[in-house]
Amino acid sequence: MSENKKHSPIIIAMTGASGAPYALRLIQRLAQQNIQLHLLISDAARVVLQQESEFNLSSNLDDMAKEIADFTGVDASLLTCWGNKDWMSPVASGSADMQDMVVVPCSMGSLARIATGASSNLIERATDVMLKERKNLVLVLRETPLSEIHLGHMYNLSKMGVRIIPAMPGFYHQPKSIDDLVDFMVDRILDHLNVDDGANIRWGSKE
Ligand SMILES: Cc1cc2nc3c(=O)[nH]c(=O)nc-3n(C[C@H](O)[C@H](O)[C@H](O)COP(=O)(O)O)c2cc1C
């Protein structure tokens, strides 16, 4: 949609929680809007990705971008992959002025390190930058049940303005497939990135 053409680049980090299909679909829907994406993928996320989608991602960063583009059917030139220790990446510095970052799926381990500012890899450094610069940070968390440790971290981050979006698809829109459940979550994430691709199902709309 034309209104999204000038959307600034978005950082998408995948960590090792269950929910790789949410990330792949989010990448697809954002890239279809011609939005440039910076992709960060933890080692555990690769394992989960293979388990959940039988997608065996290469370790070479250029190949990685092409493989994700092929898998999702989008233009590879919109995707830039960064390594876990790629401190020269623009996402590592506040001066790059990135506006939006999503961690999807977000593991409890990454949650803890984000909440405590551990910054031991590029994902945590990038989230730390978003926090210090007061930019839009969205965490799509997944674990069940949740301990007081998890809940405490979520509460503290929420008080700082972080958008806590648990991967909890609803059933009130009568999903017919797993894709419908995935899109339910991706619709919610897109709302918090101010991206409207026209496919978002909204309660109360006539269609
Ligand atoms: C198949 C699979 C599913 C997992 N699901 C979850 C999950 O839903 N939530 C979670 O917090 N950790 C989950 N884990 C464990 C994390 O991957 C593990 O804690 C890892 O250290 C997280 O590292 P990262 O945050 O750097 O990606 C899962 C691991 C595997 C292999």
The ligand as an ORCA input file, in Angstrom:
! r2SCAN-3c Opt
* xyz 0 1
  C      11.918    -26.717     19.842
  C      12.209    -25.737     20.933
  C      11.194    -24.959     21.441
  C      11.429    -24.034     22.468
  N      10.385    -23.277     22.892
  C      10.625    -22.306     23.810
  C       9.570    -21.420     24.187
  O       8.438    -21.506     23.707
  N       9.862    -20.431     25.059
  C      11.125    -20.253     25.596
  O      11.322    -19.322     26.373
  N      12.139    -21.109     25.262
  C      11.915    -22.104     24.386
  N      12.942    -22.950     24.008
  C      14.237    -22.829     24.710
  C      15.121    -21.707     24.134
  O      15.422    -21.971     22.780
  C      16.417    -21.625     24.962
  O      16.123    -21.151     26.260
  C      17.472    -20.759     24.321
  O      18.586    -20.676     25.169
  C      16.982    -19.360     24.024
  O      18.076    -18.633     23.483
  P      17.879    -17.234     22.757
  O      16.979    -16.432     23.621
  O      19.257    -16.678     22.676
  O      17.330    -17.487     21.413
  C      12.723    -23.889     22.997
  C      13.758    -24.666     22.480
  C      13.505    -25.577     21.464
  C      14.637    -26.377     20.887
*
